[in-house]
Amino acid sequence: MSAKQVTGGTVHKIPEDLKRALSTTPAALKVWNDITPLARNEWICWVISGKKAETRNIRIAKGLSKLKGGMRRPCCWAGCPHR
């Protein structure tokens, strides 16, 4: 897998906005590619569960920050109900 390749989750397909953001943030992408597909699924579901574009953008920015810091799953979220 190349350093720029962004892998998806188990249930959810990674949305283009999240994929683009990860591919331009090497530190977050490194953690992203190291976590399990189930953990990636949690991040994807957390992002796409925001209905407004503004909420999604905030979650993407916050997610990148948390991933850069080494966080492997979204904090304070019940988890993906789709699995």
C-alpha positions as a LaTeX table, in Angstrom:
\begin{tabular}{lrrr}
\hline
Residue & $x$ (\AA) & $y$ (\AA) & $z$ (\AA) \\
\hline
Met1 & 0.00 & 0.00 & 0.00 \\
Ser2 & 1.42 & 3.40 & $-0.93$ \\
Ala3 & 1.68 & 6.16 & 1.64 \\
Lys4 & $-1.03$ & 8.14 & $-0.20$ \\
Gln5 & $-3.54$ & 5.26 & $-0.52$ \\
Val6 & $-6.60$ & 5.69 & 1.70 \\
Thr7 & $-8.35$ & 2.47 & 2.68 \\
Gly8 & $-12.02$ & 2.21 & 3.65 \\
Gly9 & $-14.03$ & 0.66 & 6.45 \\
Thr10 & $-16.04$ & $-2.53$ & 6.83 \\
Val11 & $-19.57$ & $-1.29$ & 6.14 \\
His12 & $-19.17$ & 2.28 & 4.92 \\
Lys13 & $-17.38$ & 3.45 & 1.79 \\
Ile14 & $-15.06$ & 6.34 & 2.53 \\
Pro15 & $-16.57$ & 9.61 & 1.29 \\
Glu16 & $-14.54$ & 11.73 & $-1.12$ \\
Asp17 & $-14.23$ & 14.70 & 1.25 \\
Leu18 & $-12.72$ & 12.55 & 4.00 \\
Lys19 & $-10.52$ & 10.69 & 1.52 \\
Arg20 & $-9.18$ & 13.98 & 0.12 \\
Ala21 & $-8.50$ & 15.35 & 3.60 \\
Leu22 & $-6.64$ & 12.21 & 4.69 \\
Ser23 & $-4.57$ & 12.06 & 1.52 \\
Thr24 & $-3.29$ & 15.59 & 2.15 \\
Thr25 & $-2.51$ & 15.04 & 5.85 \\
Pro26 & 0.37 & 12.52 & 6.04 \\
Ala27 & 0.45 & 12.18 & 9.85 \\
Ala28 & $-3.27$ & 11.39 & 10.02 \\
Leu29 & $-3.06$ & 9.07 & 7.02 \\
Lys30 & $-0.28$ & 7.09 & 8.68 \\
Val31 & $-2.49$ & 6.35 & 11.70 \\
Trp32 & $-5.52$ & 5.77 & 9.43 \\
Asn33 & $-3.70$ & 3.08 & 7.49 \\
Asp34 & $-2.49$ & 1.47 & 10.74 \\
Ile35 & $-5.91$ & 1.10 & 12.40 \\
Thr36 & $-8.27$ & $-1.81$ & 11.75 \\
Pro37 & $-11.00$ & $-1.69$ & 9.10 \\
Leu38 & $-13.56$ & $-1.67$ & 11.93 \\
Ala39 & $-11.91$ & 1.38 & 13.51 \\
Arg40 & $-11.84$ & 3.13 & 10.10 \\
Asn41 & $-15.53$ & 2.29 & 9.77 \\
Glu42 & $-16.21$ & 4.06 & 13.08 \\
Trp43 & $-14.46$ & 7.22 & 11.87 \\
Ile44 & $-16.32$ & 7.13 & 8.53 \\
Cys45 & $-19.70$ & 6.62 & 10.21 \\
Trp46 & $-18.98$ & 9.44 & 12.67 \\
Val47 & $-18.20$ & 11.81 & 9.81 \\
Ile48 & $-21.13$ & 10.86 & 7.57 \\
Ser49 & $-23.64$ & 10.92 & 10.42 \\
Gly50 & $-23.30$ & 14.71 & 10.40 \\
Lys51 & $-26.17$ & 15.84 & 8.18 \\
Lys52 & $-25.03$ & 19.40 & 7.44 \\
Ala53 & $-21.94$ & 20.10 & 5.34 \\
Glu54 & $-20.69$ & 22.38 & 8.13 \\
Thr55 & $-20.92$ & 19.56 & 10.69 \\
Arg56 & $-19.12$ & 17.14 & 8.37 \\
Asn57 & $-16.34$ & 19.66 & 7.77 \\
Ile58 & $-15.92$ & 20.20 & 11.50 \\
Arg59 & $-15.82$ & 16.44 & 12.11 \\
Ile60 & $-13.28$ & 15.91 & 9.35 \\
Ala61 & $-11.00$ & 18.62 & 10.76 \\
Lys62 & $-11.41$ & 17.29 & 14.31 \\
Gly63 & $-10.86$ & 13.71 & 13.11 \\
Leu64 & $-7.63$ & 14.65 & 11.33 \\
Ser65 & $-6.40$ & 16.36 & 14.47 \\
Lys66 & $-7.27$ & 13.37 & 16.65 \\
Leu67 & $-5.71$ & 10.88 & 14.21 \\
Lys68 & $-2.51$ & 12.98 & 14.05 \\
Gly69 & $-2.43$ & 12.75 & 17.84 \\
Gly70 & $-2.66$ & 8.95 & 17.65 \\
Met71 & $-6.34$ & 8.47 & 18.54 \\
Arg72 & $-7.57$ & 5.27 & 16.95 \\
Arg73 & $-11.37$ & 5.67 & 17.35 \\
Pro74 & $-13.73$ & 8.64 & 17.68 \\
Cys75 & $-14.11$ & 9.68 & 21.30 \\
Cys76 & $-17.42$ & 10.11 & 23.08 \\
Trp77 & $-19.50$ & 8.52 & 20.32 \\
Ala78 & $-21.73$ & 5.48 & 20.73 \\
Gly79 & $-20.27$ & 3.83 & 17.63 \\
Cys80 & $-21.53$ & 2.76 & 14.26 \\
Pro81 & $-25.06$ & 1.33 & 14.49 \\
His82 & $-24.71$ & $-0.21$ & 11.02 \\
Arg83 & $-22.34$ & $-3.06$ & 11.81 \\
\hline
\end{tabular}
